Amino acid sequence: MAYDGLVNFSIVNELKNKIIDGKVDKIFEPNFEEILLGIYSNGVKYALDLVINSKYYRANLTTNTKPNPTFAPNFCMTLRKHLLGTHITNIYTDGLERIIFIEFEGYNKSKDFSTKKLVIELMGKHSNIILIDSGNKIIDALKHFSTSSGSYRDIYAGAIYKLPKSDKLDFFDIKDASEFYKVLINNSVLTNSNSLALVVSSTFTGISKNSVSAFENSLNISDSITSEASASLFDYLKTIISNNQNVMCKNYEKDYALEFCNSEKENSLQINFFLDDFYTSKETNNTFIVYRDNLLKLISNKLSKLSVKLDNINDKLQECKNAEKYKLYGELITSNLYKINDFNTDTITLENYYDNNNPVVIPLDKSVAPSINAKNFFKKYKKLKSAKEYVDIQKKAVINEIAYLESIIYEIGIAKNINDIDEIYSEIQNTNVALNNKKNKVRKKAFSKGNKKIAFEPLKFNIDGFTVLVGKNNNQNDYLTTKVANPDDIWFHVKDFHGSHVILRAENKIPAQETLNKCASLAKEHSKAADSSNVTVDYTYVKYVKKPSGSKPGMVIYTNNKSVTVK
């Protein structure tokens, strides 16, 4: 769906009947590409969302909550200074340009009576929100440009506001269908195309190819530049633009589609709220994907570093295995010092009295005496022996951390929305896993929940009359097993795979084996082994499940368990 001039025109037509004479009582800047105006009109509170994101630019009323930053940015403070307390006197468009003008007058926060105008330019990456005074002088803008830096116009405080340039024609200047057809014929040569939708969209301001294609379907005309097709399209567009009763509305048979219809028969704000839900859904999904992928990237980078660290530890352990060899070298040299006459040699061959006097070739440092070589071998032996104890502990810690991060990757893979990722990120922040996200922002600050406590919402099922709870991440798994479950409830988990803790609430009843099998299947379904066959699922009473002190979230040990194979 394209947000073109026709959609913009329809949005403004709906807003005219709702927010004119309304009082501006709140102004927020949820992020650096969005302004939210709170408007009180005729006993109703509205929230006008102005978004200049290059992909999701729009202006519409919203019912979706937006984050309110603790500190208001400069442009937001400027708007509050000049617009809070004023009334909206008019809202209109510049023909079919994607530009909206909102006029305000009244006593502002400084108790001065003034008239101001807010210009919302919705033009992809060139979108902007600009505040100007009654003399068309710019007070401030969300984005600043100047001709000295290559822009074709000045957008900064003190400059005179000028409309954006456009090489396209204004549909309002076309007198009749005959002139419309002639213009299309001329431009079809320039565009080297006979497509009605393509030529119209490349000729006239604010009419997108998608809109024309939709109109062709509604009018049952071909996508060719003929006098009949162009006349039908011209009359349709003229009727829409000249008669405010025929504005764009939602097609309920095609939930994603918009078309023009008689507004008297429809919800008077349906296009606003349809766009609100449509774009909010896309923004939320996009934020979720970016947030998820950024977190996954950080975890993967951490895993790669841990993998290298584990290889180094294994190399060190391999070296530690030679500790006894160095001890042997030292002992043999010490016991045979009286036989060693050559002080300037790289190697020496001695009989190993621990191995039937078989000869052993010992490397030497010829720059020092044999006795010093023996001392060095004993030092190396003691050092490696001490290192092995430390490296063994280090290896265990690294293996546990790798296992934990692999469980996080599984959680990220099954996450469905931003809240799920928030829970995972909150879990990581509360562990000792250090993620270097100074250069890789996991989530934009404007959307971050920080350390806000996240509601516990496990999955809930009903199996044969029993309530069954399934954790969606490690924190939920811990909470389910250690806080929610009763000692006689039954705990399920896939063996040797990362997965959710599944709790069957027994409630003093004894479930049948068939019920247990269904719960085991549920545990398999919510695990990394979901697509595998012949998976073993362990189950036991919750009272036999223990969480070791200091262990990572989701890590437990259990006893007295039984197993079932899920095929």
C-alpha positions as CSV (number, residue, x, y, z in Angstrom):
1,M,0.0,0.0,0.0
2,A,1.4,3.4,-1.0
3,Y,1.0,6.5,1.1
4,D,0.4,8.9,-1.8
5,G,-1.2,12.2,-2.2
6,L,-4.7,10.6,-2.5
7,V,-4.3,8.8,0.8
8,N,-2.9,12.1,2.4
9,F,-5.9,14.0,0.9
10,S,-8.3,11.5,2.5
11,I,-6.5,11.6,5.9
12,V,-6.9,15.4,6.0
13,N,-10.6,15.2,5.0
14,E,-11.2,12.9,8.0
15,L,-9.2,15.1,10.3
16,K,-11.0,18.3,9.4
17,N,-14.2,17.1,11.1
18,K,-12.4,16.0,14.2
19,I,-9.5,18.2,15.3
20,I,-10.3,21.7,14.0
21,D,-11.0,24.0,17.1
22,G,-9.3,21.3,19.2
23,K,-6.8,22.4,21.9
24,V,-3.2,21.2,21.9
25,D,-2.6,19.9,25.4
26,K,0.3,17.5,25.0
27,I,3.4,17.2,22.7
28,F,5.8,14.3,22.7
29,E,8.7,13.3,20.5
30,P,8.8,9.5,21.0
31,N,11.9,9.2,18.7
32,F,13.9,11.5,16.4
33,E,11.5,10.8,13.5
34,E,8.2,11.2,15.2
35,I,6.0,13.9,16.8
36,L,2.9,13.2,18.8
37,L,0.3,15.9,19.3
38,G,-2.3,15.5,22.1
39,I,-5.5,17.3,21.0
40,Y,-8.7,17.8,23.1
41,S,-11.7,18.5,20.8
42,N,-15.4,18.4,21.6
43,G,-14.9,16.4,24.7
44,V,-12.7,13.8,23.0
45,K,-8.9,13.3,23.3
46,Y,-7.1,12.5,20.1
47,A,-3.4,11.7,19.5
48,L,-2.1,12.9,16.1
49,D,0.9,10.9,15.0
50,L,3.3,12.6,12.6
51,V,6.0,10.2,11.4
52,I,8.8,11.2,8.9
53,N,10.5,7.8,8.8
54,S,11.7,7.2,5.2
55,K,9.8,3.9,5.0
56,Y,6.8,4.5,7.2
57,Y,6.1,8.3,6.8
58,R,2.5,9.3,7.5
59,A,0.2,11.5,9.5
60,N,-2.8,9.9,11.2
61,L,-4.7,9.7,14.5
62,T,-3.4,6.8,16.7
63,T,-4.7,4.7,19.6
64,N,-1.4,2.9,20.0
65,T,0.8,4.0,23.0
66,K,4.1,5.5,22.3
67,P,7.2,5.8,24.6
68,N,7.7,9.2,26.2
69,P,11.4,10.0,26.7
70,T,12.5,11.3,30.1
71,F,14.1,14.3,28.5
72,A,12.4,16.1,25.7
73,P,14.6,16.9,22.6
74,N,15.1,20.5,21.4
75,F,12.5,20.4,18.7
76,C,9.9,19.0,21.1
77,M,10.6,21.8,23.6
78,T,10.2,24.4,20.8
79,L,6.8,23.0,19.8
80,R,5.7,23.0,23.4
81,K,6.8,26.6,23.8
82,H,4.8,27.8,20.8
83,L,1.9,25.3,20.4
84,L,0.8,24.1,23.9
85,G,-2.5,25.7,24.8
86,T,-3.2,26.9,21.2
87,H,-6.2,25.8,19.1
88,I,-6.2,24.3,15.6
89,T,-7.9,26.7,13.2
90,N,-7.3,24.8,10.0
91,I,-5.8,21.8,8.4
92,Y,-5.3,21.4,4.6
93,T,-3.1,20.0,1.9
94,D,-1.3,21.6,-1.1
95,G,-3.4,19.9,-3.8
96,L,-2.3,16.3,-4.0
97,E,1.2,16.9,-2.7
98,R,2.1,14.8,0.4
99,I,2.3,18.0,2.5
100,I,-0.1,18.9,5.4
101,F,-0.5,22.3,6.8
102,I,-1.9,22.7,10.3
103,E,-2.7,26.3,11.5
104,F,-2.7,27.2,15.2
105,E,-3.7,30.3,17.1
106,G,-4.2,31.3,20.7
107,Y,-2.2,31.9,23.8
108,N,0.8,29.7,24.0
109,K,2.9,28.6,27.0
110,S,4.5,32.0,27.2
111,K,1.0,33.6,27.5
112,D,1.5,35.3,24.1
113,F,-1.3,35.3,21.5
114,S,0.1,34.2,18.2
115,T,-0.6,32.3,15.0
116,K,1.7,29.5,13.9
117,K,1.7,26.9,11.2
118,L,3.1,23.3,11.3
119,V,4.2,21.9,7.9
120,I,4.4,18.1,7.6
121,E,6.3,17.1,4.5
122,L,5.8,13.4,3.8
123,M,8.3,12.6,1.0
124,G,10.2,9.5,1.8
125,K,13.8,10.2,3.0
126,H,13.1,13.9,2.5
127,S,10.3,14.0,5.0
128,N,10.3,16.7,7.6
129,I,8.2,18.6,10.2
130,I,8.7,22.4,10.1
131,L,7.2,25.1,12.4
132,I,6.8,28.5,10.8
133,D,5.3,31.8,12.0
134,S,2.7,34.1,10.4
135,G,5.4,35.7,8.2
136,N,6.4,32.3,6.8
137,K,9.7,32.4,8.7
138,I,11.0,29.1,10.0
139,I,11.1,28.9,13.8
140,D,12.6,25.4,13.9
141,A,12.5,22.0,12.1
142,L,13.0,18.4,12.9
143,K,15.7,18.2,10.2
144,H,17.9,21.1,9.1
145,F,19.3,21.8,5.6
146,S,21.0,24.7,3.8
147,T,21.8,25.6,0.2
148,S,25.5,25.9,1.3
149,S,25.5,22.2,2.0
150,G,24.0,21.2,-1.3
151,S,20.3,21.5,-0.5
152,Y,18.0,23.3,-3.0
153,R,16.4,25.2,-0.2
154,D,17.1,26.4,3.3
155,I,15.4,24.7,6.2
156,Y,16.7,26.2,9.5
157,A,15.6,28.8,12.1
158,G,15.3,32.2,10.5
159,A,15.0,31.1,6.9
160,I,11.9,31.8,4.8
161,Y,9.9,28.6,4.2
162,K,9.6,27.6,0.5
163,L,7.6,24.7,-0.8
164,P,9.5,21.7,-2.2
165,K,10.1,21.7,-5.9
166,S,8.2,19.2,-8.1
167,D,8.6,18.4,-11.8
168,K,5.2,16.7,-12.0
169,L,1.9,18.3,-13.0
170,D,-0.9,19.2,-10.7
171,F,-4.1,17.2,-11.4
172,F,-6.2,20.2,-10.3
173,D,-4.9,22.2,-13.3
174,I,-6.4,19.7,-15.8
175,K,-9.7,21.0,-17.2
176,D,-11.3,18.0,-18.8
177,A,-10.8,14.4,-19.9
178,S,-9.6,15.5,-23.4
179,E,-6.7,17.5,-21.9
180,F,-6.0,14.6,-19.5
181,Y,-5.7,12.2,-22.4
182,K,-3.4,14.5,-24.5
183,V,-1.1,14.9,-21.5
184,L,-0.9,11.2,-21.1
185,I,-0.2,10.6,-24.8
186,N,2.6,13.1,-24.7
187,N,4.2,11.7,-21.6
188,S,3.8,8.1,-22.8
189,V,6.4,9.0,-25.5
190,L,8.7,10.5,-22.8
191,T,8.4,7.4,-20.5
192,N,8.4,5.0,-23.5
193,S,5.4,3.2,-22.0
194,N,1.7,2.7,-22.7
195,S,0.9,1.6,-19.2
196,L,-1.9,3.9,-17.9
197,A,-0.8,3.4,-14.2
198,L,2.8,4.0,-14.9
199,V,2.3,7.1,-17.0
200,V,-0.2,8.7,-14.7
201,S,2.0,8.1,-11.6
202,S,5.0,9.6,-13.4
203,T,3.1,12.6,-14.7
204,F,0.9,13.8,-11.8
205,T,1.8,14.7,-8.3
206,G,0.4,12.5,-5.5
207,I,-1.1,9.7,-7.6
208,S,0.8,6.4,-7.2
209,K,1.0,3.5,-9.6
210,N,-0.6,1.3,-7.0
211,S,-3.6,3.6,-6.6
212,V,-4.2,3.8,-10.4
213,S,-4.0,0.0,-10.6
214,A,-6.6,-0.3,-7.9
215,F,-8.9,2.2,-9.7
216,E,-8.5,0.2,-13.0
217,N,-9.8,-2.9,-11.2
218,S,-12.7,-1.0,-9.7
219,L,-13.6,0.6,-13.0
220,N,-12.9,-2.6,-15.0
221,I,-10.7,-0.8,-17.5
222,S,-7.4,-2.0,-19.1
223,D,-4.0,-0.6,-18.2
224,S,-3.5,1.0,-21.6
225,I,-3.7,4.7,-22.6
226,T,-6.9,4.8,-24.6
227,S,-9.3,7.7,-24.8
228,E,-12.0,5.6,-23.1
229,A,-9.8,4.3,-20.2
230,S,-8.3,7.7,-19.5
231,A,-11.7,9.4,-19.6
232,S,-13.1,6.9,-17.1
233,L,-10.1,7.4,-14.8
234,F,-10.2,11.2,-15.1
235,D,-13.9,11.3,-14.2
236,Y,-13.3,9.0,-11.2
237,L,-10.4,11.0,-9.9
238,K,-12.3,14.3,-10.4
239,T,-15.3,13.0,-8.5
240,I,-13.1,11.9,-5.6
241,I,-11.3,15.1,-5.3
242,S,-14.2,17.5,-5.9
243,N,-16.6,15.7,-3.6
244,N,-15.4,15.2,0.0
245,Q,-18.0,12.5,0.6
246,N,-16.1,10.2,-1.7
247,V,-12.9,9.7,0.3
248,M,-10.6,6.7,0.8
249,C,-11.8,4.0,3.1
250,K,-10.9,0.4,4.1
251,N,-12.1,-2.5,1.9
252,Y,-13.4,-5.0,4.4
253,E,-13.4,-7.8,1.9
254,K,-9.7,-7.3,1.3
255,D,-8.3,-6.4,4.7
256,Y,-5.1,-5.0,3.3
257,A,-6.7,-2.8,0.6
258,L,-7.9,0.8,0.5
259,E,-10.4,2.2,-2.0
260,F,-12.6,5.2,-2.4
261,C,-16.1,5.1,-1.1
262,N,-18.9,7.2,0.3
263,S,-17.8,8.4,3.7
264,E,-21.4,8.9,4.9
265,K,-21.8,5.1,4.9
266,E,-18.6,4.4,6.6
267,N,-16.7,5.1,9.9
268,S,-15.7,8.7,9.7
269,L,-12.1,7.9,11.0
270,Q,-11.6,4.5,9.5
271,I,-8.7,5.5,7.1
272,N,-6.8,7.1,10.0
273,F,-7.1,4.1,12.3
274,F,-6.6,1.6,9.5
275,L,-3.3,3.3,8.6
276,D,-2.4,3.5,12.3
277,D,-2.9,-0.3,12.8
278,F,-1.3,-1.1,9.4
279,Y,1.9,0.9,9.9
280,T,2.2,0.2,13.7
281,S,2.1,-3.5,12.9
282,K,4.8,-3.1,10.2
283,E,7.0,-0.9,12.5
284,T,6.5,-3.3,15.4
285,N,7.5,-6.3,13.3
286,N,10.5,-4.4,11.8
287,T,11.6,-3.4,15.3
288,F,11.2,-7.0,16.5
289,I,13.3,-8.3,13.6
290,V,16.1,-5.7,14.0
291,Y,16.1,-6.2,17.8
292,R,16.2,-10.0,17.5
293,D,18.9,-10.1,14.8
294,N,21.1,-7.6,16.7
295,L,20.8,-9.7,19.9
296,L,21.4,-12.9,17.9
297,K,24.5,-11.3,16.4
298,L,25.9,-10.3,19.8
299,I,25.3,-13.8,21.2
300,S,26.9,-15.4,18.1
301,N,30.0,-13.2,18.4
302,K,30.3,-14.1,22.0
303,L,30.0,-17.8,21.2
304,S,32.7,-17.5,18.6
305,K,35.0,-15.9,21.1
306,L,34.2,-18.6,23.7
307,S,34.9,-21.3,21.1
308,V,38.3,-19.8,20.4
309,K,38.9,-19.6,24.1
310,L,37.9,-23.3,24.6
311,D,40.4,-24.3,21.8
312,N,43.1,-22.4,23.6
313,I,42.2,-24.1,26.9
314,N,42.3,-27.5,25.2
315,D,45.7,-26.7,23.8
316,K,46.9,-25.7,27.3
317,L,45.5,-28.9,28.7
318,Q,47.3,-30.9,26.1
319,E,50.5,-29.2,27.1
320,C,49.7,-30.0,30.7
321,K,49.7,-33.7,29.9
322,N,53.4,-33.3,29.3
323,A,54.0,-32.2,32.9
324,E,55.1,-35.7,34.0
325,K,57.5,-35.9,31.0
326,Y,59.3,-32.7,32.2
327,K,59.5,-34.1,35.8
328,L,61.1,-37.3,34.3
329,Y,63.7,-35.2,32.3
330,G,64.7,-33.3,35.5
331,E,65.1,-36.5,37.6
332,L,67.1,-38.3,34.9
333,I,69.5,-35.3,34.4
334,T,69.9,-34.9,38.2
335,S,70.7,-38.6,38.8
336,N,73.2,-38.6,35.9
337,L,75.0,-35.3,36.4
338,Y,78.2,-37.2,37.2
339,K,78.1,-38.8,33.7
340,I,77.4,-35.6,31.8
341,N,80.7,-34.0,30.6
342,D,79.5,-32.2,27.5
343,F,78.1,-28.8,28.5
344,N,77.5,-27.6,24.9
345,T,74.9,-29.9,23.4
346,D,71.3,-29.6,22.2
347,T,70.3,-33.1,23.4
348,I,71.4,-35.8,25.7
349,T,70.4,-39.5,25.7
350,L,70.0,-41.2,29.1
351,E,68.7,-44.5,30.3
352,N,65.1,-44.3,31.8
353,Y,65.3,-46.4,34.9
354,Y,61.5,-46.2,35.2
355,D,61.2,-48.0,31.8
356,N,63.7,-50.9,31.8
357,N,66.5,-48.5,31.1
358,N,65.2,-47.7,27.7
359,P,67.1,-44.7,26.2
360,V,65.4,-41.3,26.3
361,V,66.5,-38.4,24.2
362,I,66.2,-35.1,26.3
363,P,66.3,-31.7,24.7
364,L,68.7,-29.2,26.4
365,D,69.4,-25.5,26.4
366,K,73.1,-25.5,25.6
367,S,73.5,-22.0,26.8
368,V,73.2,-23.2,30.5
369,A,74.6,-26.1,32.5
370,P,72.8,-29.5,32.6
371,S,71.9,-28.8,36.3
372,I,70.2,-25.6,35.3
373,N,68.3,-27.5,32.6
374,A,67.1,-29.9,35.3
375,K,65.9,-27.1,37.5
376,N,64.1,-25.6,34.5
377,F,62.3,-28.9,33.8
378,F,61.2,-29.1,37.5
379,K,59.9,-25.5,37.3
380,K,58.0,-26.3,34.1
381,Y,56.5,-29.4,35.7
382,K,55.3,-27.5,38.8
383,K,53.9,-24.7,36.6
384,L,52.0,-27.0,34.3
385,K,50.7,-29.1,37.3
386,S,49.3,-25.9,38.9
387,A,48.0,-24.6,35.6
388,K,46.0,-27.8,35.0
389,E,43.9,-27.4,38.1
390,Y,43.1,-23.8,37.1
391,V,42.5,-24.6,33.4
392,D,40.2,-27.5,34.3
393,I,38.0,-25.1,36.3
394,Q,38.2,-22.6,33.5
395,K,37.2,-25.2,30.9
396,K,34.2,-26.2,32.9
397,A,33.1,-22.6,33.2
398,V,33.5,-21.9,29.5
399,I,31.6,-25.1,28.6
400,N,28.7,-24.0,30.9
401,E,28.7,-20.6,29.4
402,I,28.6,-22.0,25.9
403,A,25.7,-24.3,26.8
404,Y,23.9,-21.3,28.3
405,L,24.4,-19.1,25.3
406,E,23.2,-21.9,23.0
407,S,20.0,-22.1,25.1
408,I,19.7,-18.3,24.6
409,I,20.0,-18.8,20.8
410,Y,17.2,-21.4,21.0
411,E,15.0,-18.9,23.0
412,I,15.7,-16.2,20.4
413,G,14.7,-18.6,17.6
414,I,11.2,-19.2,19.2
415,A,10.6,-15.6,20.2
416,K,7.4,-14.2,18.6
417,N,7.4,-10.6,19.6
418,I,9.4,-7.7,21.1
419,N,8.3,-8.6,24.7
420,D,9.8,-12.1,24.3
421,I,13.1,-10.6,23.2
422,D,12.9,-8.1,26.0
423,E,12.6,-10.9,28.5
424,I,15.6,-12.7,27.0
425,Y,17.7,-9.5,27.0
426,S,16.7,-8.8,30.6
427,E,17.7,-12.3,31.5
428,I,21.2,-11.8,29.9
429,Q,21.7,-8.5,31.7
430,N,21.1,-10.2,35.1
431,T,23.8,-12.9,34.4
432,N,27.5,-12.6,34.3
433,V,27.6,-12.9,30.5
434,A,29.4,-9.8,29.2
435,L,28.1,-8.7,25.8
436,N,30.0,-5.8,24.2
437,N,27.2,-3.8,22.8
438,K,28.7,-0.4,23.0
439,K,29.2,-0.3,19.2
440,N,26.3,-2.7,18.4
441,K,23.2,-1.3,19.9
442,V,20.9,-4.2,20.7
443,R,17.8,-2.0,20.6
444,K,17.2,1.7,20.0
445,K,17.0,3.7,23.2
446,A,13.6,5.0,22.3
447,F,12.2,1.5,22.4
448,S,14.2,0.1,25.3
449,K,12.4,-0.9,28.5
450,G,15.7,-0.7,30.5
451,N,15.4,-2.6,33.7
452,K,11.6,-2.5,33.9
453,K,10.2,-5.7,35.3
454,I,8.6,-7.7,32.6
455,A,5.3,-9.5,33.2
456,F,5.6,-13.3,33.6
457,E,3.5,-14.9,30.8
458,P,4.2,-18.6,30.2
459,L,2.3,-20.6,27.6
460,K,-0.7,-22.3,29.0
461,F,-2.4,-25.5,27.8
462,N,-5.2,-27.7,28.9
463,I,-4.5,-31.4,28.6
464,D,-7.1,-34.0,29.6
465,G,-8.4,-31.5,32.2
466,F,-5.0,-30.7,33.6
467,T,-3.4,-27.2,33.4
468,V,0.0,-27.4,31.8
469,L,2.5,-24.5,31.8
470,V,5.4,-24.0,29.4
471,G,8.3,-21.6,29.9
472,K,9.3,-19.4,27.0
473,N,12.8,-18.6,28.2
474,N,15.3,-19.5,31.0
475,N,13.9,-17.0,33.5
476,Q,10.4,-18.3,33.0
477,N,11.7,-21.9,33.3
478,D,13.3,-21.1,36.7
479,Y,10.2,-19.2,37.9
480,L,7.9,-22.0,36.8
481,T,9.9,-24.7,38.5
482,T,11.0,-23.0,41.6
483,K,8.2,-20.5,42.4
484,V,5.0,-21.6,40.6
485,A,5.0,-25.4,40.7
486,N,4.0,-27.4,43.7
487,P,6.2,-30.2,45.0
488,D,3.8,-32.8,43.6
489,D,3.4,-31.3,40.2
490,I,5.2,-33.1,37.4
491,W,8.2,-31.6,35.6
492,F,9.1,-32.5,32.0
493,H,12.2,-31.7,29.9
494,V,13.7,-33.1,26.7
495,K,16.9,-35.0,27.5
496,D,20.2,-33.6,26.2
497,F,18.6,-30.8,24.3
498,H,17.8,-27.2,25.1
499,G,14.1,-26.7,25.7
500,S,11.3,-25.4,27.8
501,H,10.4,-26.6,31.3
502,V,6.9,-28.1,31.2
503,I,4.9,-28.3,34.4
504,L,1.8,-30.4,34.7
505,R,-0.3,-29.0,37.6
506,A,-1.4,-32.3,39.3
507,E,-3.7,-30.7,41.9
508,N,-3.8,-33.9,44.0
509,K,-4.7,-36.0,41.0
510,I,-2.8,-38.9,39.4
511,P,-2.6,-38.3,35.6
512,A,-2.9,-41.3,33.3
513,Q,0.1,-42.4,31.3
514,E,-1.6,-41.1,28.1
515,T,-1.7,-37.6,29.7
516,L,2.0,-37.9,30.6
517,N,2.8,-38.9,27.0
518,K,0.9,-35.8,25.7
519,C,2.9,-33.6,28.1
520,A,6.1,-35.2,26.9
521,S,5.1,-34.5,23.3
522,L,4.5,-30.8,24.4
523,A,8.0,-30.7,25.9
524,K,9.5,-32.0,22.6
525,E,7.5,-29.5,20.6
526,H,9.0,-26.7,22.7
527,S,12.6,-27.8,22.4
528,K,15.5,-27.7,20.0
529,A,14.6,-31.3,19.2
530,A,11.1,-30.4,17.9
531,D,11.9,-31.7,14.4
532,S,13.7,-34.8,15.5
533,S,12.3,-38.3,15.9
534,N,12.6,-40.7,18.8
535,V,13.3,-38.0,21.3
536,T,13.7,-39.0,25.0
537,V,11.8,-36.8,27.5
538,D,12.5,-37.1,31.2
539,Y,9.9,-36.4,33.8
540,T,9.8,-36.4,37.6
541,Y,8.0,-34.7,40.5
542,V,9.0,-31.1,41.0
543,K,10.3,-31.9,44.5
544,Y,13.1,-33.8,42.9
545,V,14.2,-30.9,40.7
546,K,16.9,-28.7,42.2
547,K,18.6,-25.6,41.1
548,P,22.4,-25.6,42.0
549,S,23.5,-22.4,43.8
550,G,25.1,-19.9,41.4
551,S,24.0,-21.8,38.2
552,K,22.8,-20.0,35.1
553,P,19.1,-19.4,34.6
554,G,17.2,-22.5,33.4
555,M,19.9,-24.9,34.6
556,V,18.7,-27.6,37.0
557,I,19.5,-31.1,38.2
558,Y,16.9,-33.8,38.9
559,T,16.6,-37.3,40.2
560,N,14.0,-40.1,40.5
561,N,13.0,-39.5,36.9
562,K,11.3,-41.7,34.4
563,S,11.6,-41.4,30.6
564,V,9.3,-41.7,27.6
565,T,10.3,-41.7,24.0
566,V,8.4,-39.4,21.7
567,K,8.3,-40.6,18.2
